[in-house]
Amino acid sequence: MAKKCWKERNDRKKRTVAKYAALRRQLKAEKDYVGLSMLPRDASPTRLVNRCAVTGRRRAYLRRFQLSRIAFRELASAGLIPGVTKSSW
């Protein structure tokens, strides 16, 4: 499990990105790079981290399911993810 503060930090970054999205778009259209550099660092969407919805893990993240590989395997084996079955041949 990821620390609670890491999850909250990422949520705070998401709110900051949403807050400054329109202003960033406008400044980029005007090619005002000085104005862009004066925005907070966390206003950039590249600072967001994809985290597992269950565990908060950032590595081995599957975008389609918004889960880490470990949480995905556990939930899929338990049959809790619709449409996912263990393959065998």
Biopython code that builds the backbone (N, CA, C, O; Angstrom):
import numpy as np
from Bio.PDB.StructureBuilder import StructureBuilder

atoms = [
    (1, "MET", "N", (0.842, -1.190, 0.000)),
    (1, "MET", "CA", (0.000, 0.000, 0.000)),
    (1, "MET", "C", (0.886, 1.252, 0.000)),
    (1, "MET", "O", (1.898, 1.326, 0.697)),
    (2, "ALA", "N", (0.474, 2.207, -0.789)),
    (2, "ALA", "CA", (1.175, 3.483, -0.807)),
    (2, "ALA", "C", (0.774, 4.291, 0.422)),
    (2, "ALA", "O", (-0.307, 4.110, 0.983)),
    (3, "LYS", "N", (1.652, 5.164, 0.816)),
    (3, "LYS", "CA", (1.329, 6.019, 1.952)),
    (3, "LYS", "C", (0.162, 6.929, 1.598)),
    (3, "LYS", "O", (-0.017, 7.319, 0.444)),
    (4, "LYS", "N", (-0.609, 7.250, 2.591)),
    (4, "LYS", "CA", (-1.787, 8.092, 2.372)),
    (4, "LYS", "C", (-1.384, 9.472, 1.854)),
    (4, "LYS", "O", (-2.097, 10.065, 1.044)),
    (5, "CYS", "N", (-0.249, 9.980, 2.318)),
    (5, "CYS", "CA", (0.186, 11.314, 1.892)),
    (5, "CYS", "C", (0.535, 11.344, 0.412)),
    (5, "CYS", "O", (0.355, 12.371, -0.243)),
    (6, "TRP", "N", (1.036, 10.222, -0.132)),
    (6, "TRP", "CA", (1.346, 10.181, -1.565)),
    (6, "TRP", "C", (0.082, 10.267, -2.395)),
    (6, "TRP", "O", (0.036, 10.963, -3.410)),
    (7, "LYS", "N", (-0.954, 9.545, -1.951)),
    (7, "LYS", "CA", (-2.234, 9.598, -2.668)),
    (7, "LYS", "C", (-2.826, 11.006, -2.602)),
    (7, "LYS", "O", (-3.324, 11.527, -3.599)),
    (8, "GLU", "N", (-2.765, 11.611, -1.419)),
    (8, "GLU", "CA", (-3.323, 12.954, -1.258)),
    (8, "GLU", "C", (-2.534, 13.980, -2.050)),
    (8, "GLU", "O", (-3.111, 14.930, -2.579)),
    (9, "ARG", "N", (-1.219, 13.803, -2.140)),
    (9, "ARG", "CA", (-0.394, 14.726, -2.913)),
    (9, "ARG", "C", (-0.788, 14.662, -4.387)),
    (9, "ARG", "O", (-0.875, 15.693, -5.054)),
    (10, "ASN", "N", (-1.026, 13.456, -4.893)),
    (10, "ASN", "CA", (-1.428, 13.304, -6.289)),
    (10, "ASN", "C", (-2.808, 13.912, -6.521)),
    (10, "ASN", "O", (-3.051, 14.512, -7.568)),
    (11, "ASP", "N", (-3.713, 13.764, -5.556)),
    (11, "ASP", "CA", (-5.042, 14.378, -5.684)),
    (11, "ASP", "C", (-4.936, 15.898, -5.697)),
    (11, "ASP", "O", (-5.652, 16.571, -6.439)),
    (12, "ARG", "N", (-4.041, 16.433, -4.875)),
    (12, "ARG", "CA", (-3.831, 17.879, -4.858)),
    (12, "ARG", "C", (-3.284, 18.358, -6.202)),
    (12, "ARG", "O", (-3.679, 19.414, -6.696)),
    (13, "LYS", "N", (-2.373, 17.579, -6.791)),
    (13, "LYS", "CA", (-1.838, 17.934, -8.107)),
    (13, "LYS", "C", (-2.934, 17.909, -9.166)),
    (13, "LYS", "O", (-2.962, 18.768, -10.047)),
    (14, "LYS", "N", (-3.843, 16.922, -9.090)),
    (14, "LYS", "CA", (-4.949, 16.853, -10.053)),
    (14, "LYS", "C", (-5.820, 18.094, -9.969)),
    (14, "LYS", "O", (-6.232, 18.641, -10.991)),
    (15, "ARG", "N", (-6.102, 18.539, -8.744)),
    (15, "ARG", "CA", (-6.915, 19.750, -8.575)),
    (15, "ARG", "C", (-6.196, 20.970, -9.136)),
    (15, "ARG", "O", (-6.831, 21.828, -9.749)),
    (16, "THR", "N", (-4.882, 21.062, -8.938)),
    (16, "THR", "CA", (-4.110, 22.197, -9.435)),
    (16, "THR", "C", (-4.079, 22.201, -10.957)),
    (16, "THR", "O", (-4.204, 23.256, -11.579)),
    (17, "VAL", "N", (-3.912, 21.030, -11.557)),
    (17, "VAL", "CA", (-3.904, 20.932, -13.021)),
    (17, "VAL", "C", (-5.246, 21.391, -13.582)),
    (17, "VAL", "O", (-5.294, 22.139, -14.558)),
    (18, "ALA", "N", (-6.332, 20.942, -12.964)),
    (18, "ALA", "CA", (-7.669, 21.337, -13.434)),
    (18, "ALA", "C", (-7.893, 22.839, -13.279)),
    (18, "ALA", "O", (-8.518, 23.473, -14.129)),
    (19, "LYS", "N", (-7.381, 23.397, -12.194)),
    (19, "LYS", "CA", (-7.569, 24.824, -11.910)),
    (19, "LYS", "C", (-6.889, 25.704, -12.970)),
    (19, "LYS", "O", (-7.446, 26.718, -13.389)),
    (20, "TYR", "N", (-5.688, 25.309, -13.399)),
    (20, "TYR", "CA", (-4.903, 26.135, -14.312)),
    (20, "TYR", "C", (-4.980, 25.674, -15.766)),
    (20, "TYR", "O", (-4.262, 26.216, -16.607)),
    (21, "ALA", "N", (-5.819, 24.699, -16.091)),
    (21, "ALA", "CA", (-5.850, 24.137, -17.445)),
    (21, "ALA", "C", (-6.203, 25.191, -18.496)),
    (21, "ALA", "O", (-5.535, 25.283, -19.526)),
    (22, "ALA", "N", (-7.230, 25.973, -18.247)),
    (22, "ALA", "CA", (-7.655, 26.983, -19.231)),
    (22, "ALA", "C", (-6.579, 28.052, -19.410)),
    (22, "ALA", "O", (-6.288, 28.464, -20.532)),
    (23, "LEU", "N", (-5.996, 28.495, -18.310)),
    (23, "LEU", "CA", (-4.956, 29.524, -18.378)),
    (23, "LEU", "C", (-3.730, 28.997, -19.114)),
    (23, "LEU", "O", (-3.140, 29.716, -19.920)),
    (24, "ARG", "N", (-3.336, 27.747, -18.846)),
    (24, "ARG", "CA", (-2.192, 27.150, -19.544)),
    (24, "ARG", "C", (-2.451, 27.077, -21.050)),
    (24, "ARG", "O", (-1.571, 27.380, -21.855)),
    (25, "ARG", "N", (-3.676, 26.669, -21.422)),
    (25, "ARG", "CA", (-4.036, 26.576, -22.837)),
    (25, "ARG", "C", (-3.923, 27.944, -23.505)),
    (25, "ARG", "O", (-3.408, 28.060, -24.617)),
    (26, "GLN", "N", (-4.410, 28.980, -22.817)),
    (26, "GLN", "CA", (-4.370, 30.337, -23.362)),
    (26, "GLN", "C", (-2.928, 30.820, -23.521)),
    (26, "GLN", "O", (-2.564, 31.373, -24.559)),
    (27, "LEU", "N", (-2.113, 30.608, -22.490)),
    (27, "LEU", "CA", (-0.722, 31.057, -22.546)),
    (27, "LEU", "C", (0.062, 30.321, -23.634)),
    (27, "LEU", "O", (0.922, 30.910, -24.289)),
    (28, "LYS", "N", (-0.232, 29.045, -23.824)),
    (28, "LYS", "CA", (0.452, 28.294, -24.875)),
    (28, "LYS", "C", (0.041, 28.795, -26.257)),
    (28, "LYS", "O", (0.873, 28.872, -27.162)),
    (29, "ALA", "N", (-1.245, 29.137, -26.427)),
    (29, "ALA", "CA", (-1.715, 29.642, -27.713)),
    (29, "ALA", "C", (-1.056, 30.974, -28.048)),
    (29, "ALA", "O", (-0.764, 31.263, -29.208)),
    (30, "GLU", "N", (-0.825, 31.781, -27.012)),
    (30, "GLU", "CA", (-0.178, 33.087, -27.212)),
    (30, "GLU", "C", (1.340, 32.977, -27.255)),
    (30, "GLU", "O", (2.030, 33.963, -27.512)),
    (31, "LYS", "N", (1.866, 31.770, -27.001)),
    (31, "LYS", "CA", (3.311, 31.514, -26.929)),
    (31, "LYS", "C", (3.987, 32.400, -25.879)),
    (31, "LYS", "O", (5.092, 32.904, -26.078)),
    (32, "ASP", "N", (3.288, 32.569, -24.763)),
    (32, "ASP", "CA", (3.803, 33.366, -23.638)),
    (32, "ASP", "C", (4.501, 32.427, -22.653)),
    (32, "ASP", "O", (3.907, 31.991, -21.666)),
    (33, "TYR", "N", (5.763, 32.123, -22.935)),
    (33, "TYR", "CA", (6.487, 31.145, -22.128)),
    (33, "TYR", "C", (6.933, 31.712, -20.787)),
    (33, "TYR", "O", (7.164, 30.963, -19.837)),
    (34, "VAL", "N", (7.054, 33.023, -20.710)),
    (34, "VAL", "CA", (7.376, 33.643, -19.419)),
    (34, "VAL", "C", (6.183, 33.501, -18.480)),
    (34, "VAL", "O", (6.347, 33.192, -17.300)),
    (35, "GLY", "N", (4.993, 33.724, -19.004)),
    (35, "GLY", "CA", (3.782, 33.541, -18.209)),
    (35, "GLY", "C", (3.602, 32.094, -17.776)),
    (35, "GLY", "O", (3.184, 31.820, -16.651)),
    (36, "LEU", "N", (3.922, 31.170, -18.677)),
    (36, "LEU", "CA", (3.832, 29.748, -18.339)),
    (36, "LEU", "C", (4.800, 29.395, -17.215)),
    (36, "LEU", "O", (4.465, 28.614, -16.324)),
    (37, "SER", "N", (5.981, 29.962, -17.258)),
    (37, "SER", "CA", (6.977, 29.640, -16.230)),
    (37, "SER", "C", (6.615, 30.226, -14.870)),
    (37, "SER", "O", (7.153, 29.805, -13.846)),
    (38, "MET", "N", (5.704, 31.197, -14.857)),
    (38, "MET", "CA", (5.303, 31.797, -13.580)),
    (38, "MET", "C", (4.175, 31.019, -12.896)),
    (38, "MET", "O", (3.853, 31.277, -11.736)),
    (39, "LEU", "N", (3.579, 30.070, -13.616)),
    (39, "LEU", "CA", (2.550, 29.228, -13.006)),
    (39, "LEU", "C", (3.207, 28.254, -12.033)),
    (39, "LEU", "O", (4.406, 27.996, -12.132)),
    (40, "PRO", "N", (2.438, 27.716, -11.100)),
    (40, "PRO", "CA", (3.015, 26.724, -10.185)),
    (40, "PRO", "C", (3.483, 25.476, -10.938)),
    (40, "PRO", "O", (2.918, 25.122, -11.973)),
    (41, "ARG", "N", (4.499, 24.824, -10.426)),
    (41, "ARG", "CA", (5.017, 23.629, -11.080)),
    (41, "ARG", "C", (3.963, 22.540, -11.191)),
    (41, "ARG", "O", (3.894, 21.836, -12.199)),
    (42, "ASP", "N", (3.147, 22.403, -10.164)),
    (42, "ASP", "CA", (2.144, 21.346, -10.151)),
    (42, "ASP", "C", (0.988, 21.617, -11.114)),
    (42, "ASP", "O", (0.081, 20.793, -11.231)),
    (43, "ALA", "N", (1.008, 22.757, -11.803)),
    (43, "ALA", "CA", (-0.033, 23.050, -12.787)),
    (43, "ALA", "C", (0.214, 22.293, -14.088)),
    (43, "ALA", "O", (-0.656, 22.252, -14.958)),
    (44, "SER", "N", (1.385, 21.700, -14.224)),
    (44, "SER", "CA", (1.708, 20.941, -15.430)),
    (44, "SER", "C", (1.168, 19.517, -15.324)),
    (44, "SER", "O", (1.412, 18.842, -14.323)),
    (45, "PRO", "N", (0.440, 19.048, -16.337)),
    (45, "PRO", "CA", (-0.129, 17.700, -16.261)),
    (45, "PRO", "C", (0.909, 16.592, -16.254)),
    (45, "PRO", "O", (0.600, 15.465, -15.869)),
    (46, "THR", "N", (2.143, 16.889, -16.673)),
    (46, "THR", "CA", (3.170, 15.850, -16.673)),
    (46, "THR", "C", (3.623, 15.492, -15.269)),
    (46, "THR", "O", (4.320, 14.494, -15.089)),
    (47, "ARG", "N", (3.249, 16.273, -14.275)),
    (47, "ARG", "CA", (3.645, 15.976, -12.895)),
    (47, "ARG", "C", (2.691, 15.003, -12.220)),
    (47, "ARG", "O", (2.951, 14.555, -11.104)),
    (48, "LEU", "N", (1.584, 14.670, -12.889)),
    (48, "LEU", "CA", (0.652, 13.697, -12.329)),
    (48, "LEU", "C", (1.217, 12.294, -12.470)),
    (48, "LEU", "O", (1.940, 11.994, -13.420)),
    (49, "VAL", "N", (0.882, 11.448, -11.525)),
    (49, "VAL", "CA", (1.345, 10.067, -11.523)),
    (49, "VAL", "C", (0.127, 9.158, -11.567)),
    (49, "VAL", "O", (-0.820, 9.349, -10.804)),
    (50, "ASN", "N", (0.145, 8.170, -12.455)),
    (50, "ASN", "CA", (-0.930, 7.185, -12.475)),
    (50, "ASN", "C", (-0.766, 6.266, -11.280)),
    (50, "ASN", "O", (0.296, 5.672, -11.095)),
    (51, "ARG", "N", (-1.807, 6.143, -10.466)),
    (51, "ARG", "CA", (-1.742, 5.295, -9.277)),
    (51, "ARG", "C", (-2.897, 4.307, -9.284)),
    (51, "ARG", "O", (-3.986, 4.605, -9.774)),
    (52, "CYS", "N", (-2.643, 3.137, -8.738)),
    (52, "CYS", "CA", (-3.649, 2.090, -8.620)),
    (52, "CYS", "C", (-4.784, 2.585, -7.730)),
    (52, "CYS", "O", (-4.541, 3.204, -6.694)),
    (53, "ALA", "N", (-6.029, 2.311, -8.138)),
    (53, "ALA", "CA", (-7.191, 2.752, -7.370)),
    (53, "ALA", "C", (-7.321, 1.992, -6.062)),
    (53, "ALA", "O", (-7.906, 2.507, -5.108)),
    (54, "VAL", "N", (-6.789, 0.779, -5.996)),
    (54, "VAL", "CA", (-6.921, -0.050, -4.800)),
    (54, "VAL", "C", (-5.757, 0.165, -3.835)),
    (54, "VAL", "O", (-5.958, 0.446, -2.653)),
    (55, "THR", "N", (-4.539, 0.030, -4.356)),
    (55, "THR", "CA", (-3.367, 0.052, -3.480)),
    (55, "THR", "C", (-2.598, 1.365, -3.503)),
    (55, "THR", "O", (-1.861, 1.658, -2.561)),
    (56, "GLY", "N", (-2.749, 2.154, -4.545)),
    (56, "GLY", "CA", (-1.992, 3.397, -4.657)),
    (56, "GLY", "C", (-0.625, 3.200, -5.273)),
    (56, "GLY", "O", (0.158, 4.147, -5.342)),
    (57, "ARG", "N", (-0.314, 1.985, -5.725)),
    (57, "ARG", "CA", (0.989, 1.683, -6.323)),
    (57, "ARG", "C", (1.130, 2.417, -7.653)),
    (57, "ARG", "O", (0.171, 2.512, -8.420)),
    (58, "ARG", "N", (2.330, 2.937, -7.926)),
    (58, "ARG", "CA", (2.528, 3.692, -9.155)),
    (58, "ARG", "C", (3.216, 2.886, -10.246)),
    (58, "ARG", "O", (3.095, 3.222, -11.424)),
    (59, "ARG", "N", (3.924, 1.845, -9.884)),
    (59, "ARG", "CA", (4.599, 1.033, -10.896)),
    (59, "ARG", "C", (3.672, -0.058, -11.401)),
    (59, "ARG", "O", (2.749, -0.474, -10.701)),
    (60, "ALA", "N", (3.922, -0.519, -12.622)),
    (60, "ALA", "CA", (3.156, -1.604, -13.249)),
    (60, "ALA", "C", (1.673, -1.284, -13.236)),
    (60, "ALA", "O", (0.852, -2.107, -12.829)),
    (61, "TYR", "N", (1.337, -0.084, -13.682)),
    (61, "TYR", "CA", (-0.040, 0.407, -13.702)),
    (61, "TYR", "C", (-0.678, 0.058, -15.035)),
    (61, "TYR", "O", (-0.096, 0.320, -16.088)),
    (62, "LEU", "N", (-1.876, -0.534, -15.004)),
    (62, "LEU", "CA", (-2.623, -0.859, -16.212)),
    (62, "LEU", "C", (-3.693, 0.209, -16.418)),
    (62, "LEU", "O", (-4.653, 0.276, -15.650)),
    (63, "ARG", "N", (-3.540, 1.043, -17.444)),
    (63, "ARG", "CA", (-4.450, 2.170, -17.657)),
    (63, "ARG", "C", (-5.886, 1.730, -17.895)),
    (63, "ARG", "O", (-6.825, 2.367, -17.418)),
    (64, "ARG", "N", (-6.051, 0.656, -18.621)),
    (64, "ARG", "CA", (-7.396, 0.218, -18.986)),
    (64, "ARG", "C", (-8.242, -0.100, -17.753)),
    (64, "ARG", "O", (-9.451, 0.131, -17.754)),
    (65, "PHE", "N", (-7.620, -0.622, -16.714)),
    (65, "PHE", "CA", (-8.347, -1.016, -15.516)),
    (65, "PHE", "C", (-8.075, -0.096, -14.323)),
    (65, "PHE", "O", (-8.721, -0.224, -13.283)),
    (66, "GLN", "N", (-7.139, 0.814, -14.465)),
    (66, "GLN", "CA", (-6.720, 1.730, -13.400)),
    (66, "GLN", "C", (-6.287, 0.974, -12.155)),
    (66, "GLN", "O", (-6.595, 1.372, -11.031)),
    (67, "LEU", "N", (-5.564, -0.128, -12.371)),
    (67, "LEU", "CA", (-5.072, -0.971, -11.289)),
    (67, "LEU", "C", (-3.612, -1.315, -11.540)),
    (67, "LEU", "O", (-3.136, -1.258, -12.674)),
    (68, "SER", "N", (-2.913, -1.668, -10.482)),
    (68, "SER", "CA", (-1.567, -2.195, -10.645)),
    (68, "SER", "C", (-1.681, -3.661, -11.037)),
    (68, "SER", "O", (-2.754, -4.254, -10.921)),
    (69, "ARG", "N", (-0.592, -4.244, -11.497)),
    (69, "ARG", "CA", (-0.630, -5.628, -11.949)),
    (69, "ARG", "C", (-0.980, -6.576, -10.818)),
    (69, "ARG", "O", (-1.630, -7.597, -11.040)),
    (70, "ILE", "N", (-0.552, -6.246, -9.603)),
    (70, "ILE", "CA", (-0.803, -7.117, -8.450)),
    (70, "ILE", "C", (-2.281, -7.095, -8.083)),
    (70, "ILE", "O", (-2.892, -8.147, -7.896)),
    (71, "ALA", "N", (-2.856, -5.902, -7.981)),
    (71, "ALA", "CA", (-4.275, -5.777, -7.645)),
    (71, "ALA", "C", (-5.135, -6.367, -8.766)),
    (71, "ALA", "O", (-6.166, -6.988, -8.508)),
    (72, "PHE", "N", (-4.697, -6.163, -10.015)),
    (72, "PHE", "CA", (-5.444, -6.710, -11.150)),
    (72, "PHE", "C", (-5.503, -8.226, -11.079)),
    (72, "PHE", "O", (-6.562, -8.822, -11.273)),
    (73, "ARG", "N", (-4.374, -8.844, -10.804)),
    (73, "ARG", "CA", (-4.333, -10.312, -10.750)),
    (73, "ARG", "C", (-5.220, -10.851, -9.632)),
    (73, "ARG", "O", (-5.948, -11.824, -9.824)),
    (74, "GLU", "N", (-5.154, -10.214, -8.463)),
    (74, "GLU", "CA", (-5.977, -10.673, -7.341)),
    (74, "GLU", "C", (-7.467, -10.545, -7.657)),
    (74, "GLU", "O", (-8.236, -11.475, -7.411)),
    (75, "LEU", "N", (-7.876, -9.400, -8.199)),
    (75, "LEU", "CA", (-9.286, -9.186, -8.505)),
    (75, "LEU", "C", (-9.764, -10.074, -9.656)),
    (75, "LEU", "O", (-10.889, -10.572, -9.636)),
    (76, "ALA", "N", (-8.901, -10.268, -10.659)),
    (76, "ALA", "CA", (-9.279, -11.115, -11.791)),
    (76, "ALA", "C", (-9.406, -12.574, -11.358)),
    (76, "ALA", "O", (-10.313, -13.276, -11.805)),
    (77, "SER", "N", (-8.510, -13.029, -10.496)),
    (77, "SER", "CA", (-8.577, -14.411, -10.014)),
    (77, "SER", "C", (-9.824, -14.643, -9.170)),
    (77, "SER", "O", (-10.389, -15.736, -9.160)),
    (78, "ALA", "N", (-10.240, -13.605, -8.468)),
    (78, "ALA", "CA", (-11.446, -13.714, -7.645)),
    (78, "ALA", "C", (-12.712, -13.531, -8.470)),
    (78, "ALA", "O", (-13.816, -13.709, -7.955)),
    (79, "GLY", "N", (-12.565, -13.175, -9.755)),
    (79, "GLY", "CA", (-13.717, -12.998, -10.628)),
    (79, "GLY", "C", (-14.448, -11.693, -10.403)),
    (79, "GLY", "O", (-15.643, -11.596, -10.685)),
    (80, "LEU", "N", (-13.749, -10.685, -9.900)),
    (80, "LEU", "CA", (-14.387, -9.404, -9.595)),
    (80, "LEU", "C", (-14.280, -8.378, -10.716)),
    (80, "LEU", "O", (-14.842, -7.288, -10.618)),
    (81, "ILE", "N", (-13.555, -8.726, -11.790)),
    (81, "ILE", "CA", (-13.451, -7.817, -12.933)),
    (81, "ILE", "C", (-14.252, -8.427, -14.075)),
    (81, "ILE", "O", (-13.873, -9.480, -14.588)),
    (82, "PRO", "N", (-15.357, -7.793, -14.491)),
    (82, "PRO", "CA", (-16.193, -8.374, -15.541)),
    (82, "PRO", "C", (-15.459, -8.464, -16.875)),
    (82, "PRO", "O", (-14.752, -7.540, -17.277)),
    (83, "GLY", "N", (-15.640, -9.583, -17.542)),
    (83, "GLY", "CA", (-15.057, -9.779, -18.862)),
    (83, "GLY", "C", (-13.634, -10.264, -18.863)),
    (83, "GLY", "O", (-13.064, -10.458, -19.937)),
    (84, "VAL", "N", (-13.032, -10.470, -17.713)),
    (84, "VAL", "CA", (-11.651, -10.914, -17.627)),
    (84, "VAL", "C", (-11.631, -12.351, -17.119)),
    (84, "VAL", "O", (-12.159, -12.656, -16.050)),
    (85, "THR", "N", (-11.013, -13.227, -17.907)),
    (85, "THR", "CA", (-10.882, -14.612, -17.489)),
    (85, "THR", "C", (-9.428, -15.046, -17.633)),
    (85, "THR", "O", (-8.689, -14.510, -18.459)),
    (86, "LYS", "N", (-9.036, -15.993, -16.846)),
    (86, "LYS", "CA", (-7.691, -16.530, -16.923)),
    (86, "LYS", "C", (-7.587, -17.388, -18.170)),
    (86, "LYS", "O", (-8.414, -18.270, -18.398)),
    (87, "SER", "N", (-6.578, -17.128, -18.968)),
    (87, "SER", "CA", (-6.442, -17.890, -20.202)),
    (87, "SER", "C", (-5.643, -19.165, -19.942)),
    (87, "SER", "O", (-4.742, -19.188, -19.103)),
    (88, "SER", "N", (-5.983, -20.212, -20.666)),
    (88, "SER", "CA", (-5.218, -21.451, -20.607)),
    (88, "SER", "C", (-5.327, -22.139, -21.950)),
    (88, "SER", "O", (-6.374, -22.080, -22.595)),
    (89, "TRP", "N", (-4.269, -22.785, -22.374)),
    (89, "TRP", "CA", (-4.289, -23.471, -23.652)),
    (89, "TRP", "C", (-3.391, -24.670, -23.619)),
    (89, "TRP", "O", (-3.275, -25.383, -24.617)),
]
sb = StructureBuilder()
sb.init_structure("model")
sb.init_model(0)
sb.init_chain("A")
sb.init_seg("    ")
for serial, (resi, resn, name, xyz) in enumerate(atoms, 1):
    if name == "N":
        sb.init_residue(resn, " ", resi, " ")
    sb.init_atom(name, np.array(xyz, "f"), 0.0, 1.0, " ", f" {name:<3s}", serial, name[0])
structure = sb.get_structure()
